[in-house]
Amino acid sequence: MITAVFPGSFDPVTRGHLDLIQRASRLVDHLIVAVMVNTSKQPLFTMDEKVAMIQQEVQDLPNVTVQAATGLTVDFMTTVNATVLIRGLRNEQDFGYERDIAWMNKSLNDRIETVCLIARPPYAYFSSSLIKEVAKMGADISEYVPTAVAQKLHQRFQERRHG
């Protein structure tokens, strides 16, 4: 049985993330979406909120589970007995970064293989950070995130504006 992990901060989950999750789920027996902490970013949503948002969106994918995870991805993968790490590539800058991370992960755990999926054109041009910036200004972001996520984003920014 092949278990894979798709890690990310998912703050918030985007249609691009969900496309990668759906595609990766067809390649493995079990896909774990690992909601991780990105220490270089200040999150908009809590870990529990992000897990719940993703669970709502992947409920029709029977071989996909969503878990909160902390620490190194390779350590989490050992804990859940996963050997495949799924990553998405939007552009050549992503490739250089992901290559370096893959080499580091391989040096930490030789059993791990990194599989990179190329983002489809409609999803290759935006990130969660960019979506948050646009949403903060009140723009329609429904093209980039599921409806429920868009509502939560707008609600969170309203809460912050009105204290």
N, CA, C and O of each residue as an XYZ file, in Angstrom:
652
protein
N       0.847     -1.183      0.000
C       0.000      0.000      0.000
C       0.891      1.245      0.000
O       1.804      1.363      0.818
N       0.625      2.153     -0.907
C       1.410      3.383     -0.999
C       0.664      4.518     -0.305
O      -0.450      4.879     -0.684
N       1.310      5.067      0.722
C       0.769      6.221      1.432
C       1.630      7.424      1.096
O       2.857      7.378      1.175
N       0.952      8.509      0.717
C       1.648      9.748      0.368
C       1.181     10.868      1.280
O       0.088     10.823      1.845
N       2.032     11.868      1.406
C       1.704     13.063      2.183
C       1.808     14.272      1.264
O       2.785     14.431      0.533
N       0.785     15.121      1.312
C       0.804     16.407      0.614
C       0.804     17.478      1.697
O      -0.252     17.813      2.234
N       1.987     18.026      2.028
C       2.068     19.005      3.107
C       1.898     20.433      2.603
O       2.178     20.739      1.444
N       1.437     21.291      3.491
C       1.345     22.706      3.166
C       0.769     23.471      4.334
O       0.244     22.885      5.281
N       0.870     24.789      4.260
C       0.255     25.603      5.318
C      -1.219     25.856      5.003
O      -2.013     26.076      5.917
N      -1.593     25.829      3.725
C      -2.997     25.923      3.301
C      -3.731     27.073      3.992
O      -4.791     26.878      4.586
N      -3.161     28.254      3.907
C      -3.726     29.414      4.611
C      -4.114     30.514      3.627
O      -3.437     31.538      3.545
N      -5.201     30.310      2.879
C      -6.172     29.220      2.910
C      -5.899     28.189      1.812
O      -5.013     28.363      0.975
N      -6.691     27.107      1.841
C      -6.657     26.131      0.764
C      -7.229     26.804     -0.485
O      -8.200     27.557     -0.407
N      -6.615     26.521     -1.637
C      -7.037     27.133     -2.897
C      -7.559     26.062     -3.855
O      -7.426     24.864     -3.607
N      -8.148     26.520     -4.946
C      -8.570     25.569     -5.987
C      -7.352     24.845     -6.568
O      -7.454     23.688     -6.974
N      -6.211     25.518     -6.606
C      -4.982     24.870     -7.066
C      -4.567     23.734     -6.151
O      -4.201     22.658     -6.625
N      -4.620     23.960     -4.838
C      -4.325     22.888     -3.875
C      -5.284     21.716     -4.087
O      -4.866     20.559     -4.137
N      -6.567     22.030     -4.210
C      -7.577     20.978     -4.331
C      -7.407     20.180     -5.617
O      -7.649     18.973     -5.635
N      -6.995     20.840     -6.686
C      -6.717     20.137     -7.936
C      -5.560     19.157     -7.738
O      -5.623     18.017     -8.198
N      -4.514     19.597     -7.059
C      -3.377     18.710     -6.787
C      -3.783     17.546     -5.889
O      -3.346     16.415     -6.103
N      -4.608     17.812     -4.894
C      -5.084     16.750     -3.999
C      -5.861     15.709     -4.789
O      -5.636     14.509     -4.633
N      -6.768     16.165     -5.632
C      -7.572     15.232     -6.431
C      -6.679     14.402     -7.359
O      -6.847     13.187     -7.457
N      -5.750     15.043     -8.025
C      -4.854     14.331     -8.945
C      -3.947     13.359     -8.193
O      -3.759     12.226     -8.636
N      -3.388     13.784     -7.070
C      -2.503     12.913     -6.289
C      -3.263     11.717     -5.725
O      -2.707     10.625     -5.609
N      -4.530     11.919     -5.377
C      -5.324     10.826     -4.792
C      -5.508      9.674     -5.776
O      -5.760      8.541     -5.365
N      -5.385      9.953     -7.057
C      -5.518      8.897     -8.074
C      -4.220      8.105     -8.248
O      -4.214      7.058     -8.896
N      -3.133      8.597     -7.679
C      -1.826      7.954     -7.856
C      -1.432      7.032     -6.711
O      -0.538      6.199     -6.862
N      -2.096      7.176     -5.566
C      -1.685      6.436     -4.370
C      -2.895      5.782     -3.710
O      -4.043      6.101     -4.020
N      -2.611      4.862     -2.795
C      -3.694      4.200     -2.064
C      -4.296      5.113     -1.004
O      -5.510      5.132     -0.803
N      -3.431      5.869     -0.329
C      -3.893      6.754      0.743
C      -3.102      8.049      0.662
O      -1.871      8.035      0.641
N      -3.812      9.164      0.617
C      -3.178     10.479      0.596
C      -3.537     11.209      1.879
O      -4.711     11.370      2.214
N      -2.514     11.643      2.586
C      -2.716     12.434      3.798
C      -2.363     13.881      3.472
O      -1.230     14.184      3.097
N      -3.330     14.760      3.617
C      -3.072     16.188      3.482
C      -2.616     16.652      4.860
O      -3.390     16.649      5.817
N      -1.361     17.047      4.946
C      -0.774     17.443      6.229
C      -0.765     18.962      6.332
O      -0.036     19.643      5.610
N      -1.577     19.477      7.228
C      -1.620     20.923      7.464
C      -0.486     21.247      8.423
O      -0.506     20.867      9.594
N       0.502     21.959      7.896
C       1.736     22.224      8.630
C       1.802     23.689      9.065
O       1.061     24.540      8.573
N       2.701     23.949      9.991
C       2.971     25.318     10.436
C       4.117     25.864      9.591
O       5.171     25.238      9.484
N       3.908     27.026      8.997
C       4.991     27.711      8.289
C       5.494     28.807      9.215
O       4.837     29.834      9.389
N       6.656     28.587      9.805
C       7.168     29.513     10.822
C       7.545     30.877     10.255
O       7.735     31.830     11.010
N       7.656     30.979      8.931
C       8.010     32.271      8.333
C       6.783     33.105      7.983
O       6.914     34.214      7.465
N       5.595     32.580      8.263
C       4.366     33.308      7.941
C       3.479     33.432      9.177
O       3.486     32.566     10.052
N       2.726     34.509      9.232
C       1.727     34.702     10.285
C       0.393     34.193      9.738
O      -0.153     34.801      8.818
N      -0.148     33.096     10.274
C      -1.363     32.518      9.691
C      -2.608     33.373      9.932
O      -2.738     34.051     10.952
N      -3.507     33.317      8.968
C      -4.792     33.996      9.078
C      -5.796     33.093      9.796
O      -6.661     33.568     10.533
N      -5.665     31.793      9.570
C      -6.578     30.812     10.159
C      -5.821     29.891     11.116
O      -4.619     29.673     10.966
N      -6.542     29.357     12.100
C      -5.939     28.401     13.025
C      -5.755     27.060     12.318
O      -6.334     26.813     11.260
N      -4.954     26.221     12.912
C      -4.740     24.884     12.374
C      -6.068     24.136     12.253
O      -6.340     23.513     11.226
N      -6.894     24.196     13.298
C      -8.182     23.500     13.279
C      -9.095     24.035     12.186
O      -9.801     23.263     11.537
N      -9.090     25.348     11.974
C      -9.921     25.940     10.918
C      -9.470     25.454      9.542
O     -10.297     25.139      8.686
N      -8.173     25.396      9.338
C      -7.651     24.952      8.044
C      -7.968     23.481      7.802
O      -8.367     23.103      6.700
N      -7.792     22.652      8.827
C      -8.126     21.231      8.695
C      -9.598     21.078      8.329
O      -9.933     20.312      7.426
N     -10.478     21.795      9.018
C     -11.921     21.698      8.756
C     -12.273     22.161      7.345
O     -13.095     21.534      6.676
N     -11.660     23.254      6.888
C     -11.945     23.748      5.535
C     -11.550     22.717      4.480
O     -12.285     22.489      3.519
N     -10.388     22.100      4.664
C      -9.934     21.109      3.680
C     -10.801     19.860      3.750
O     -11.174     19.309      2.714
N     -11.126     19.404      4.964
C     -11.975     18.217      5.103
C     -13.299     18.405      4.377
O     -13.789     17.484      3.723
N     -13.872     19.583      4.491
C     -15.141     19.867      3.819
C     -14.992     19.720      2.301
O     -15.904     19.236      1.631
N     -13.862     20.131      1.772
C     -13.661     20.122      0.323
C     -13.249     18.761     -0.238
O     -13.431     18.517     -1.430
N     -12.701     17.871      0.591
C     -12.228     16.569      0.092
C     -13.098     15.408      0.562
O     -12.712     14.249      0.412
N     -14.251     15.700      1.121
C     -15.081     14.641      1.696
C     -15.511     13.583      0.679
O     -15.852     12.466      1.068
N     -15.501     13.909     -0.608
C     -15.887     12.938     -1.630
C     -14.709     12.107     -2.145
O     -14.876     11.297     -3.057
N     -13.541     12.299     -1.578
C     -12.359     11.520     -1.972
C     -12.073     10.507     -0.861
O     -11.459     10.859      0.146
N     -12.514      9.248     -1.031
C     -12.465      8.274      0.064
C     -11.064      7.914      0.554
O     -10.916      7.469      1.692
N     -10.048      8.093     -0.261
C      -8.696      7.711      0.166
C      -7.875      8.907      0.651
O      -6.654      8.816      0.776
N      -8.548     10.028      0.923
C      -7.860     11.231      1.390
C      -8.266     11.533      2.826
O      -9.451     11.567      3.156
N      -7.263     11.751      3.675
C      -7.512     12.210      5.038
C      -6.726     13.499      5.256
O      -5.753     13.779      4.556
N      -7.166     14.268      6.230
C      -6.536     15.552      6.536
C      -6.105     15.525      7.995
O      -6.888     15.171      8.876
N      -4.853     15.903      8.245
C      -4.329     15.909      9.611
C      -3.492     17.152      9.852
O      -2.822     17.652      8.948
N      -3.540     17.637     11.064
C      -2.614     18.686     11.489
C      -1.281     18.016     11.790
O      -1.241     16.898     12.305
N      -0.197     18.700     11.469
C       1.129     18.136     11.717
C       2.087     19.252     12.101
O       1.968     20.385     11.633
N       3.030     18.914     12.956
C       4.048     19.884     13.353
C       5.421     19.258     13.159
O       5.545     18.045     12.990
N       6.428     20.080     13.184
C       7.790     19.579     13.039
C       8.163     19.358     11.591
O       7.567     19.930     10.679
N       9.167     18.512     11.399
C       9.645     18.226     10.051
C       8.684     17.306      9.315
O       8.143     16.366      9.898
N       8.476     17.577      8.046
C       7.606     16.736      7.224
C       8.099     15.296      7.211
O       7.290     14.372      7.290
N       9.410     15.085      7.114
C       9.941     13.716      7.073
C       9.646     12.961      8.362
O       9.405     11.755      8.324
N       9.659     13.640      9.491
C       9.320     12.983     10.755
C       7.844     12.605     10.785
O       7.488     11.513     11.227
N       6.985     13.512     10.312
C       5.555     13.198     10.231
C       5.341     12.002      9.309
O       4.553     11.109      9.621
N       6.036     11.982      8.181
C       5.881     10.878      7.233
C       6.277      9.546      7.860
O       5.631      8.528      7.608
N       7.317      9.540      8.663
C       7.726      8.321      9.357
C       6.628      7.869     10.311
O       6.327      6.679     10.402
N       6.034      8.819     11.019
C       4.965      8.514     11.977
C       3.770      7.846     11.300
O       3.172      6.929     11.862
N       3.419      8.305     10.090
C       2.237      7.769      9.398
C       2.611      6.708      8.358
O       1.766      6.265      7.581
N       3.897      6.303      8.352
C       4.395      5.269      7.446
C       4.181      5.623      5.972
O       3.796      4.772      5.170
N       4.432      6.871      5.630
C       4.315      7.330      4.241
C       5.697      7.370      3.603
O       6.687      7.703      4.255
N       5.751      7.025      2.322
C       7.035      7.025      1.614
C       7.058      7.976      0.417
O       8.108      8.177     -0.192
N       5.919      8.555      0.080
C       5.838      9.461     -1.070
C       5.421     10.842     -0.588
O       4.445     10.998      0.145
N       6.178     11.831     -1.015
C       5.896     13.228     -0.689
C       5.411     13.912     -1.961
O       6.126     13.946     -2.962
N       4.209     14.450     -1.924
C       3.614     15.130     -3.081
C       3.863     16.626     -2.966
O       3.629     17.223     -1.916
N       4.335     17.222     -4.043
C       4.539     18.669     -4.096
C       3.994     19.197     -5.417
O       3.950     18.478     -6.415
N       3.587     20.441     -5.411
C       3.100     21.086     -6.623
C       4.121     22.069     -7.151
O       4.810     22.739     -6.382
N       4.215     22.150     -8.461
C       5.130     23.099     -9.101
C       4.331     24.059     -9.972
O       3.614     23.641    -10.881
N       4.463     25.354     -9.684
C       3.790     26.371    -10.496
C       4.705     26.945    -11.563
O       4.244     27.344    -12.632
N       6.005     26.986    -11.276
C       6.937     27.650    -12.190
C       8.359     27.163    -11.921
O       8.590     26.308    -11.065
N       9.309     27.730    -12.674
C      10.698     27.285    -12.520
C      11.295     27.667    -11.168
O      12.190     26.977    -10.682
N      10.824     28.740    -10.556
C      11.306     29.085     -9.215
C      10.888     28.015     -8.205
O      11.670     27.629     -7.337
N       9.642     27.540     -8.330
C       9.190     26.448     -7.469
C      10.085     25.223     -7.641
O      10.414     24.547     -6.666
N      10.480     24.937     -8.896
C      11.299     23.753     -9.147
C      12.608     23.802     -8.367
O      12.973     22.827     -7.710
N      13.313     24.920     -8.431
C      14.586     25.035     -7.714
C      14.419     24.836     -6.222
O      15.203     24.130     -5.588
N      13.396     25.459     -5.663
C      13.114     25.335     -4.228
C      12.767     23.885     -3.878
O      13.318     23.320     -2.934
N      11.856     23.290     -4.641
C      11.407     21.924     -4.345
C      12.528     20.909     -4.532
O      12.605     19.932     -3.787
N      13.399     21.126     -5.518
C      14.547     20.238     -5.719
C      15.437     20.240     -4.480
O      15.855     19.183     -4.008
N      15.722     21.426     -3.957
C      16.578     21.525     -2.774
C      15.934     20.862     -1.560
O      16.604     20.167     -0.798
N      14.631     21.081     -1.384
C      13.905     20.451     -0.271
C      13.895     18.929     -0.436
O      14.072     18.197      0.537
N      13.687     18.456     -1.664
C      13.673     17.009     -1.919
C      15.021     16.385     -1.566
O      15.069     15.311     -0.967
N      16.104     17.045     -1.929
C      17.430     16.527     -1.594
C      17.639     16.492     -0.086
O      18.190     15.529      0.446
N      17.201     17.535      0.596
C      17.333     17.565      2.053
C      16.507     16.447      2.685
O      16.993     15.727      3.558
N      15.248     16.303      2.238
C      14.390     15.250      2.780
C      14.993     13.873      2.543
O      14.959     13.016      3.427
N      15.545     13.659      1.356
C      16.160     12.369      1.022
C      17.360     12.097      1.925
O      17.600     10.957      2.322
N      18.110     13.147      2.246
C      19.264     12.953      3.130
C      18.826     12.640      4.559
O      19.551     11.977      5.300
N      17.649     13.112      4.944
C      17.123     12.851      6.284
C      16.430     11.496      6.380
O      16.440     10.863      7.436
N      15.825     11.051      5.271
C      15.125      9.765      5.250
C      15.181      9.219      3.827
O      14.456      9.685      2.947
N      16.030      8.246      3.611
C      16.270      7.711      2.266
C      15.059      7.001      1.671
O      15.019      6.776      0.461
N      14.076      6.643      2.487
C      12.878      5.943      1.991
C      11.916      6.882      1.266
O      11.044      6.422      0.530
N      12.062      8.178      1.464
C      11.104      9.142      0.915
C      11.431      9.487     -0.529
O      12.568      9.815     -0.869
N      10.408      9.406     -1.367
C      10.512      9.852     -2.760
C       9.578     11.040     -2.935
O       8.432     11.010     -2.487
N      10.069     12.074     -3.581
C       9.260     13.264     -3.835
C       8.693     13.183     -5.245
O       9.424     12.956     -6.209
N       7.387     13.370     -5.353
C       6.702     13.401     -6.641
C       6.130     14.800     -6.815
O       5.331     15.265     -6.002
N       6.549     15.460     -7.881
C       6.067     16.819     -8.154
C       5.024     16.785     -9.257
O       5.243     16.205    -10.321
N       3.898     17.407     -8.991
C       2.842     17.537     -9.989
C       2.849     18.971    -10.506
O       2.925     19.926     -9.732
N       2.770     19.101    -11.808
C       2.774     20.419    -12.434
C       1.388     21.039    -12.287
O       0.380     20.415    -12.621
N       1.348     22.260    -11.790
C       0.067     22.962    -11.642
C      -0.544     23.203    -13.019
O       0.156     23.545    -13.971
N      -1.837     23.023    -13.107
C      -2.529     23.300    -14.366
C      -2.563     24.810    -14.593
O      -2.559     25.584    -13.636
N      -2.596     25.228    -15.859
C      -2.540     26.665    -16.166
C      -3.485     27.565    -15.367
O      -3.059     28.635    -14.934
N      -4.740     27.185    -15.152
C      -5.555     28.161    -14.409
C      -5.101     28.366    -12.969
O      -5.465     29.361    -12.342
N      -4.315     27.439    -12.441
C      -3.916     27.509    -11.035
C      -2.443     27.882    -10.838
O      -1.997     28.041     -9.702
N      -1.699     28.019    -11.907
C      -0.252     28.204    -11.809
C       0.164     29.636    -11.503
O       1.343     29.897    -11.266
N      -0.777     30.558    -11.504
C      -0.409     31.974    -11.431
C      -0.778     32.654    -10.125
O      -0.663     33.875    -10.014
N      -1.215     31.894     -9.138
C      -1.575     32.527     -7.870
C      -1.198     31.640     -6.692
O      -1.034     30.427     -6.824
N      -1.068     32.279     -5.549
C      -0.714     31.592     -4.306
C      -1.706     32.001     -3.225
O      -2.476     32.945     -3.401
N      -1.682     31.287     -2.111
C      -2.533     31.655     -0.975
C      -2.239     33.075     -0.519
O      -3.155     33.825     -0.185
N      -0.963     33.447     -0.505
C      -0.583     34.797     -0.061
C      -1.179     35.866     -0.964
O      -1.693     36.874     -0.478
N      -1.116     35.655     -2.270
C      -1.677     36.619     -3.214
C      -3.195     36.699     -3.068
O      -3.772     37.786     -3.113
N      -3.831     35.555     -2.896
C      -5.288     35.526     -2.721
C      -5.684     36.296     -1.471
O      -6.667     37.036     -1.489
N      -4.935     36.133     -0.391
C      -5.241     36.875      0.843
C      -5.123     38.376      0.623
O      -5.952     39.142      1.114
N      -4.110     38.800     -0.105
C      -3.941     40.234     -0.371
C      -5.119     40.790     -1.160
O      -5.610     41.879     -0.861
N      -5.568     40.056     -2.155
C      -6.695     40.492     -2.984
C      -7.985     40.482     -2.164
O      -8.789     41.410     -2.254
N      -8.178     39.434     -1.366
C      -9.381     39.335     -0.529
C      -9.429     40.452      0.503
O     -10.501     40.968      0.816
N      -8.279     40.821      1.028
C      -8.195     41.884      2.030
C      -8.768     43.198      1.493
O      -9.302     44.009      2.249
N      -8.648     43.395      0.181
C      -9.154     44.607     -0.466
C     -10.612     44.474     -0.887
O     -11.172     45.381     -1.502
N     -11.228     43.332     -0.552
C     -12.647     43.139     -0.820
C     -12.984     42.603     -2.197
O     -14.157     42.583     -2.570
N     -11.998     42.171     -2.963
C     -12.242     41.680     -4.321
C     -12.870     40.287     -4.306
O     -12.773     39.553     -3.323
N     -13.510     39.947     -5.409
C     -14.114     38.633     -5.590
C     -12.998     37.612     -5.830
O     -12.241     37.732     -6.793
N     -12.899     36.628     -4.971
C     -11.845     35.617     -5.082
C     -12.412     34.228     -5.368
O     -11.698     33.232     -5.254
N     -13.690     34.157     -5.738
C     -14.357     32.867     -5.931
C     -13.733     32.032     -7.049
O     -13.915     30.815     -7.088
N     -13.011     32.669     -7.944
C     -12.331     31.932     -9.008
C     -11.144     31.135     -8.458
O     -10.710     30.160     -9.072
N     -10.630     31.547     -7.315
C      -9.388     30.991     -6.790
C      -9.560     30.062     -5.600
O      -8.703     29.218     -5.340
N     -10.662     30.212     -4.876
C     -10.918     29.381     -3.698
C     -12.371     28.916     -3.718
O     -13.216     29.562     -4.337
N     -12.673     27.800     -3.047
C     -14.063     27.362     -2.945
C     -14.922     28.423     -2.251
O     -14.413     29.247     -1.490
N     -16.208     28.392     -2.518
C     -17.142     29.388     -1.983
C     -17.054     29.500     -0.467
O     -16.990     30.607      0.068
N     -17.050     28.369      0.231
C     -17.001     28.397      1.701
C     -15.717     29.057      2.198
O     -15.733     29.766      3.204
N     -14.620     28.829      1.506
C     -13.338     29.428      1.892
C     -13.363     30.931      1.631
O     -12.873     31.712      2.446
N     -13.932     31.334      0.499
C     -14.046     32.768      0.184
C     -14.854     33.483      1.262
O     -14.495     34.579      1.691
N     -15.945     32.857      1.697
C     -16.777     33.461      2.743
C     -15.991     33.607      4.044
O     -16.067     34.640      4.710
N     -15.234     32.567      4.402
C     -14.438     32.621      5.635
C     -13.347     33.693      5.542
O     -13.066     34.383      6.522
N     -12.744     33.828      4.381
C     -11.717     34.859      4.189
C     -12.303     36.255      4.376
O     -11.764     37.070      5.124
N     -13.407     36.519      3.690
C     -14.030     37.838      3.800
C     -14.486     38.113      5.233
O     -14.348     39.230      5.733
N     -15.030     37.086      5.889
C     -15.463     37.233      7.283
C     -14.271     37.550      8.193
O     -14.369     38.419      9.060
N     -13.158     36.855      8.000
C     -11.979     37.074      8.828
C     -11.436     38.493      8.643
O     -11.038     39.134      9.615
N     -11.419     38.979      7.412
C     -10.925     40.341      7.180
C     -11.885     41.389      7.736
O     -11.450     42.444      8.197
N     -13.183     41.108      7.696
C     -14.155     42.032      8.311
C     -13.940     42.091      9.817
O     -13.965     43.169     10.412
N     -13.730     40.927     10.434
C     -13.476     40.878     11.879
C     -12.247     41.706     12.235
O     -12.252     42.429     13.231
N     -11.217     41.606     11.443
C      -9.979     42.340     11.727
C     -10.155     43.846     11.525
O      -9.556     44.646     12.244
N     -10.978     44.230     10.543
C     -11.209     45.656     10.303
C     -12.027     46.294     11.412
O     -11.822     47.452     11.776
N     -12.969     45.503     11.947
C     -13.882     46.037     12.958
C     -13.503     45.626     14.378
O     -14.250     45.868     15.326
N     -12.342     45.008     14.511
C     -11.790     44.671     15.823
C     -12.622     43.729     16.575
O     -12.276     43.360     17.697
